[in-house]
Amino acid sequence: MKEVIETGDFDFYPVEHHIIDSSTDGKKVEIKWSDGHLSKFHFIWLRDNCPCCIHPDTREPIFNIVSMPDDLLIYSVSTTQEGFLEVIWSGEPHTSYFHPGWLRSHCFDLLKKPFPEPLTWDSKNKKEPDRFDWNEIISDPKTERKWLYSLVETGCSIIQNVEPSKNGLIQIAKRIGVIRETNFGLTFDVEAKTGPDTAAYTEIGLPPHTDLPTREYQPGLQLLHCLKNSVKGGESILVDGFRVAEEIRLKEPETFDLLTSVPWDFGNRSTLTDYRWKTPMIKLDNNGKIEEIRVGNFLRVPLQIDFDLIEPMYKAYKLLETLNHDDRFKLRFRLEQGECLIIDNRRILHARDSFDSSTGERHLCGCYIERDELWSSIRMIERRNRQKRMNSALNQ
């Protein structure tokens, strides 16, 4: 069988440890590995992940738990000559073969090699976004990997030497994944306009904010590509919202609880559309880690909560906004022609100083991409790296 069929998916699993011994009591399998590690796998989990019970083209599971016999147990386990774990089932005439690299990779008891994690920053430990050259990104996989990891770790980066056009922006976006279209279009032009439908299309300074907190699913990444910038003013500002949230959690835990539990009302209204969403400004994941920030002073509508919560919530909001405006959390820089700024829009707040369009031109072109696209790109890079390791081992 081909490697991809043996493991049950499209990924590659170099065999770095071999199965020395295996045993079962019918409901679980215990495996001893060549490095001495012991793994334990539940029989239901093994049956559900049988690598042969997939569609041969899509690699999607075709086994359904409703078809599992009530008396299903493991009859026996052994190791094949090729090093696979062989599982013979009782209750149904079926045998499963599990690739040792795949099993080891999915062991419950091992700490998985972590993907990049957010590393919060402020103006003391970071002076500007990480910078990368576009030509190096597209020609060197190591540079591309470093760039994508940087977007997760710091939440922002600047790509230099990009064609100063909409096409240059689209090339970068498609390098990561699929562009998300919004009511502002597939791409949008940030410049002073007549009859603007958002404050971004004016000359005024913008306070630190995330884009489209008014949507059920706030865009994950925002790209802002500088096509022209010769005006006086208009410097870009970034704030790590996770860092600000950490500060509140540490020093004002009761305020943090309010900001993570009481929903706020956001709205984006124009003559043609009316988007609304209600959710807390700080969102936590199931483990209590900060997962998302939603801030947009000019994208709020009248708050609709219990009367007794009005005053404490406005105090909480004032603290959040005060810290967002504090210089110790800000990065300030000027985006030049041919530079593309990319930020995690669910973490990094962006702002700008006011500018005078009579002194020159300022034209940014932007678009949105979901975080999912970034994670997929990182996984694909790691998959290719595993394939190289596996091929190298086979050729030795």
C-alpha positions as CSV (number, residue, x, y, z in Angstrom):
1,M,0.0,0.0,0.0
2,K,1.1,3.6,-0.5
3,E,2.2,5.6,2.5
4,V,-0.8,7.9,2.2
5,I,-3.2,5.0,2.4
6,E,-1.3,3.3,5.3
7,T,-1.6,6.4,7.5
8,G,-5.2,7.2,6.5
9,D,-4.6,10.8,5.6
10,F,-2.5,13.1,3.3
11,D,0.3,13.7,5.9
12,F,3.6,12.0,6.4
13,Y,4.8,10.3,9.6
14,P,8.5,9.4,9.7
15,V,9.1,6.3,11.8
16,E,11.5,7.6,14.5
17,H,10.5,5.0,17.1
18,H,9.5,1.4,16.6
19,I,6.9,-0.8,18.4
20,I,8.7,-3.3,20.7
21,D,5.7,-4.9,22.3
22,S,1.9,-4.6,22.4
23,S,-0.9,-6.0,24.5
24,T,-4.6,-5.7,25.0
25,D,-7.4,-6.5,27.5
26,G,-10.0,-6.0,24.8
27,K,-10.9,-2.4,25.6
28,K,-7.4,-0.8,25.3
29,V,-4.1,-1.4,23.7
30,E,-0.8,-0.7,25.4
31,I,2.3,-0.2,23.3
32,K,6.0,-0.2,24.4
33,W,8.2,1.8,22.0
34,S,11.9,1.5,21.2
35,D,12.7,4.5,23.3
36,G,11.0,3.0,26.4
37,H,7.8,5.2,26.1
38,L,4.5,3.5,26.9
39,S,1.3,4.5,25.0
40,K,-2.3,3.6,25.6
41,F,-5.1,3.7,23.0
42,H,-8.8,3.1,23.6
43,F,-10.5,0.4,21.4
44,I,-13.3,2.8,20.3
45,W,-10.8,5.4,19.3
46,L,-8.8,2.9,17.3
47,R,-11.9,1.5,15.6
48,D,-13.1,5.0,14.7
49,N,-9.7,5.9,13.2
50,C,-9.1,2.7,11.3
51,P,-7.0,3.9,8.3
52,C,-8.7,1.6,5.8
53,C,-12.2,2.8,6.6
54,I,-11.7,6.0,4.5
55,H,-12.6,7.2,1.1
56,P,-9.6,6.3,-1.1
57,D,-9.6,9.8,-2.8
58,T,-10.7,12.3,-0.2
59,R,-9.2,10.4,2.9
60,E,-12.4,11.3,4.7
61,P,-13.8,8.7,7.2
62,I,-16.6,6.5,5.9
63,F,-16.9,4.5,9.2
64,N,-19.8,5.8,11.3
65,I,-20.1,5.0,15.0
66,V,-23.8,4.0,14.5
67,S,-22.6,0.9,12.7
68,M,-20.3,-0.2,15.5
69,P,-21.6,-3.5,17.1
70,D,-22.5,-3.2,20.8
71,D,-20.3,-6.2,21.6
72,L,-17.2,-4.9,19.7
73,L,-13.9,-5.5,21.4
74,I,-10.3,-6.1,20.4
75,Y,-9.6,-9.8,19.9
76,S,-5.8,-9.6,19.5
77,V,-2.9,-7.3,18.7
78,S,0.5,-7.9,17.2
79,T,3.2,-6.2,15.2
80,T,3.6,-7.0,11.5
81,Q,6.9,-7.6,9.8
82,E,6.7,-4.0,8.4
83,G,6.3,-2.6,11.9
84,F,2.6,-1.9,11.8
85,L,0.2,-2.5,14.7
86,E,-2.3,-5.2,13.7
87,V,-5.6,-5.1,15.5
88,I,-8.1,-8.0,15.0
89,W,-11.6,-7.2,16.1
90,S,-14.2,-9.4,17.8
91,G,-17.9,-8.6,17.1
92,E,-17.2,-7.9,13.4
93,P,-14.9,-9.5,10.7
94,H,-12.4,-6.7,10.4
95,T,-8.7,-6.2,10.9
96,S,-7.0,-2.8,11.2
97,Y,-3.3,-1.9,10.5
98,F,-1.9,1.2,12.1
99,H,1.3,2.9,10.9
100,P,3.8,3.3,13.8
101,G,4.7,6.9,12.9
102,W,1.0,7.8,12.8
103,L,0.3,6.1,16.2
104,R,3.3,7.8,17.8
105,S,2.2,11.1,16.5
106,H,-1.3,10.7,18.0
107,C,-0.2,9.3,21.4
108,F,-2.3,10.9,24.1
109,D,0.5,10.7,26.7
110,L,3.1,12.7,24.8
111,L,3.5,16.4,24.7
112,K,3.0,17.3,21.0
113,K,5.6,19.5,19.4
114,P,3.8,22.9,19.8
115,F,2.9,25.0,16.8
116,P,3.8,28.7,17.2
117,E,2.0,30.4,20.1
118,P,1.3,34.1,20.6
119,L,4.2,36.0,22.3
120,T,2.8,39.2,23.6
121,W,4.7,42.5,23.3
122,D,4.7,46.1,24.1
123,S,6.9,49.1,23.2
124,K,9.6,48.0,25.6
125,N,10.3,44.6,24.0
126,K,9.3,45.4,20.4
127,K,10.2,48.5,18.4
128,E,8.5,47.6,15.0
129,P,6.9,44.7,13.2
130,D,9.2,41.9,11.9
131,R,10.2,42.7,8.3
132,F,10.6,40.2,5.4
133,D,11.5,40.6,1.8
134,W,8.9,39.4,-0.7
135,N,11.4,37.9,-3.1
136,E,12.9,35.8,-0.3
137,I,9.5,34.6,0.9
138,I,8.6,33.2,-2.5
139,S,12.1,31.7,-3.2
140,D,13.2,30.4,0.2
141,P,10.9,27.9,2.2
142,K,12.7,28.7,5.4
143,T,12.0,32.4,5.1
144,E,8.4,31.7,4.2
145,R,8.1,29.5,7.3
146,K,9.7,32.2,9.5
147,W,7.3,34.8,8.1
148,L,4.2,32.7,8.7
149,Y,5.3,31.8,12.2
150,S,5.9,35.4,13.0
151,L,2.3,36.2,12.1
152,V,1.2,33.8,14.8
153,E,3.8,34.7,17.4
154,T,3.8,38.5,17.2
155,G,0.6,39.0,15.3
156,C,2.1,41.4,12.7
157,S,4.7,41.7,10.0
158,I,5.8,43.9,7.2
159,I,6.7,42.6,3.7
160,Q,9.0,44.8,1.8
161,N,9.7,45.1,-2.0
162,V,6.2,44.3,-3.1
163,E,4.8,45.6,-6.3
164,P,2.9,48.8,-5.3
165,S,-0.4,47.8,-6.9
166,K,-3.6,45.8,-6.1
167,N,-2.0,42.9,-7.9
168,G,0.9,43.0,-5.4
169,L,-1.6,42.7,-2.5
170,I,-3.4,39.8,-4.1
171,Q,-0.2,37.9,-4.7
172,I,0.6,38.1,-1.0
173,A,-2.9,37.2,0.1
174,K,-3.1,34.2,-2.2
175,R,0.3,33.0,-0.9
176,I,-1.5,32.5,2.4
177,G,-4.9,31.4,1.2
178,V,-8.4,32.6,0.1
179,I,-9.4,36.2,0.4
180,R,-12.6,36.9,2.4
181,E,-14.9,39.3,0.7
182,T,-16.9,41.8,2.7
183,N,-19.3,44.7,2.1
184,F,-16.2,46.7,1.3
185,G,-15.4,44.4,-1.6
186,L,-12.8,41.6,-2.2
187,T,-10.2,44.4,-1.8
188,F,-10.7,47.9,-0.6
189,D,-8.9,51.2,-1.0
190,V,-8.0,53.2,2.1
191,E,-7.8,56.9,1.1
192,A,-9.6,60.1,1.7
193,K,-12.9,60.0,-0.3
194,T,-15.9,62.1,-0.9
195,G,-18.9,60.7,0.9
196,P,-17.1,58.1,2.9
197,D,-18.9,55.1,4.5
198,T,-16.3,54.6,7.2
199,A,-14.0,56.8,9.2
200,A,-11.0,55.0,7.6
201,Y,-11.8,56.8,4.3
202,T,-11.3,60.2,5.8
203,E,-8.2,62.2,6.9
204,I,-8.9,62.0,10.7
205,G,-6.8,60.0,13.1
206,L,-8.2,56.6,13.9
207,P,-8.0,55.2,17.5
208,P,-6.7,51.7,18.1
209,H,-9.3,49.2,16.8
210,T,-9.9,45.9,15.2
211,D,-11.8,45.8,11.9
212,L,-15.4,44.5,11.6
213,P,-16.1,43.7,15.2
214,T,-19.6,44.1,13.9
215,R,-19.5,40.7,12.3
216,E,-20.4,37.3,13.8
217,Y,-17.0,36.1,12.7
218,Q,-14.5,38.9,12.8
219,P,-11.9,38.7,10.0
220,G,-8.7,36.9,11.1
221,L,-6.0,38.6,9.2
222,Q,-5.9,42.1,7.6
223,L,-3.5,43.1,4.8
224,L,-2.8,46.8,4.2
225,H,-0.5,47.4,1.2
226,C,1.0,50.9,0.7
227,L,0.7,52.0,-2.9
228,K,1.5,55.7,-2.2
229,N,2.4,57.7,0.9
230,S,3.8,61.2,0.5
231,V,1.5,63.0,2.9
232,K,2.4,64.8,6.1
233,G,1.2,62.6,9.0
234,G,-0.7,59.3,8.7
235,E,1.8,57.2,10.7
236,S,0.6,53.7,11.5
237,I,0.1,52.5,15.1
238,L,-0.2,48.9,16.4
239,V,-1.2,47.7,19.9
240,D,-1.0,44.1,21.0
241,G,-4.6,43.6,22.4
242,F,-3.5,40.3,24.1
243,R,-0.8,42.2,26.0
244,V,-3.3,44.9,27.1
245,A,-5.8,42.2,28.2
246,E,-3.1,40.4,30.2
247,E,-2.4,43.7,32.0
248,I,-6.1,44.1,32.9
249,R,-6.3,40.4,34.0
250,L,-3.3,40.9,36.3
251,K,-4.1,44.2,37.8
252,E,-7.9,44.5,37.6
253,P,-9.3,40.9,37.7
254,E,-12.9,42.0,38.3
255,T,-12.8,44.4,35.3
256,F,-11.3,41.5,33.2
257,D,-14.3,39.3,34.2
258,L,-16.7,42.0,33.1
259,L,-14.9,42.4,29.7
260,T,-14.9,38.7,29.1
261,S,-18.5,37.9,30.2
262,V,-20.8,40.9,29.4
263,P,-21.5,41.4,25.7
264,W,-21.1,44.7,23.9
265,D,-23.1,46.0,21.0
266,F,-21.2,46.7,17.8
267,G,-22.7,48.1,14.6
268,N,-21.6,49.2,11.1
269,R,-24.3,51.3,9.5
270,S,-24.4,53.0,6.1
271,T,-27.0,54.0,3.6
272,L,-26.9,50.5,2.1
273,T,-26.0,48.0,4.9
274,D,-26.6,47.6,8.7
275,Y,-24.3,45.0,10.4
276,R,-24.7,44.3,14.1
277,W,-23.2,41.9,16.5
278,K,-23.2,41.5,20.3
279,T,-20.3,39.8,22.1
280,P,-17.8,40.5,24.9
281,M,-14.7,42.6,23.9
282,I,-12.3,39.9,25.2
283,K,-13.0,36.3,24.3
284,L,-11.4,33.3,26.1
285,D,-10.9,29.8,24.8
286,N,-12.0,26.7,26.8
287,N,-8.7,26.8,28.7
288,G,-9.1,30.4,29.7
289,K,-6.5,31.7,27.3
290,I,-7.1,35.0,25.5
291,E,-8.4,34.2,22.1
292,E,-9.9,37.3,20.6
293,I,-10.2,41.0,21.0
294,R,-13.0,43.2,19.6
295,V,-12.5,46.9,19.9
296,G,-13.8,49.7,17.7
297,N,-14.9,53.0,19.3
298,F,-16.5,54.3,16.1
299,L,-18.2,50.9,15.6
300,R,-20.3,50.8,18.7
301,V,-24.1,51.2,18.9
302,P,-26.1,52.0,22.1
303,L,-25.2,49.4,24.7
304,Q,-28.1,47.1,25.6
305,I,-27.5,45.5,29.0
306,D,-29.1,45.4,32.5
307,F,-29.3,48.8,34.0
308,D,-27.1,47.9,37.0
309,L,-24.3,46.9,34.7
310,I,-24.2,50.2,32.8
311,E,-21.8,52.1,35.1
312,P,-19.4,49.2,35.8
313,M,-19.2,48.3,32.1
314,Y,-18.4,51.8,31.1
315,K,-15.7,52.0,33.7
316,A,-14.3,48.7,32.3
317,Y,-14.4,50.0,28.8
318,K,-12.7,53.3,29.8
319,L,-9.9,51.3,31.4
320,L,-9.5,49.2,28.2
321,E,-9.5,52.2,26.0
322,T,-7.1,54.1,28.3
323,L,-4.5,51.3,28.0
324,N,-5.0,50.9,24.3
325,H,-4.1,54.6,24.0
326,D,-1.1,54.3,26.3
327,D,2.2,54.9,24.5
328,R,3.9,52.0,26.4
329,F,1.8,49.6,24.4
330,K,2.1,51.3,21.0
331,L,4.4,50.7,18.0
332,R,4.5,53.7,15.7
333,F,6.0,53.6,12.3
334,R,5.5,54.9,8.8
335,L,4.3,52.5,6.1
336,E,6.2,53.3,2.9
337,Q,5.4,52.6,-0.8
338,G,5.8,48.9,-1.6
339,E,5.4,47.7,2.0
340,C,2.5,45.5,3.0
341,L,1.5,45.3,6.7
342,I,-0.2,42.1,7.8
343,I,-1.9,41.9,11.2
344,D,-3.9,39.4,13.2
345,N,-7.1,41.3,13.3
346,R,-8.5,39.4,16.2
347,R,-5.5,40.3,18.3
348,I,-3.7,43.4,17.1
349,L,-5.3,46.8,17.2
350,H,-4.3,49.2,14.5
351,A,-4.6,53.0,14.3
352,R,-3.2,55.9,12.4
353,D,-2.4,59.5,13.0
354,S,-4.4,62.1,11.1
355,F,-2.9,63.4,7.8
356,D,-3.2,66.3,5.4
357,S,-4.0,65.2,1.9
358,S,-3.1,68.6,0.5
359,T,0.6,67.7,1.2
360,G,0.7,64.6,-1.0
361,E,-1.0,61.3,-1.6
362,R,-1.8,58.4,0.8
363,H,-3.3,55.3,-0.7
364,L,-3.4,51.9,0.9
365,C,-5.1,48.8,-0.6
366,G,-6.4,46.2,1.8
367,C,-8.1,42.8,2.1
368,Y,-9.0,40.2,4.7
369,I,-8.0,36.5,5.1
370,E,-9.2,34.1,7.8
371,R,-6.8,32.7,10.5
372,D,-7.7,29.2,9.1
373,E,-5.8,30.0,5.9
374,L,-2.7,30.9,7.9
375,W,-2.9,27.7,10.0
376,S,-3.4,25.6,6.8
377,S,-0.3,27.2,5.2
378,I,1.8,26.4,8.3
379,R,0.6,22.8,8.4
380,M,1.4,22.4,4.7
381,I,4.9,23.7,5.3
382,E,5.4,21.3,8.2
383,R,3.9,18.4,6.1
384,R,6.5,19.1,3.4
385,N,9.3,19.1,6.0
386,R,8.1,15.8,7.3
387,Q,8.1,14.4,3.8
388,K,11.7,15.5,3.3
389,R,12.7,13.9,6.6
390,M,11.0,10.6,5.6
391,N,12.5,10.6,2.1
392,S,15.9,11.3,3.6
393,A,15.6,8.4,6.0
394,L,14.4,6.0,3.2
395,N,17.4,7.0,1.0
396,Q,20.0,6.3,3.7
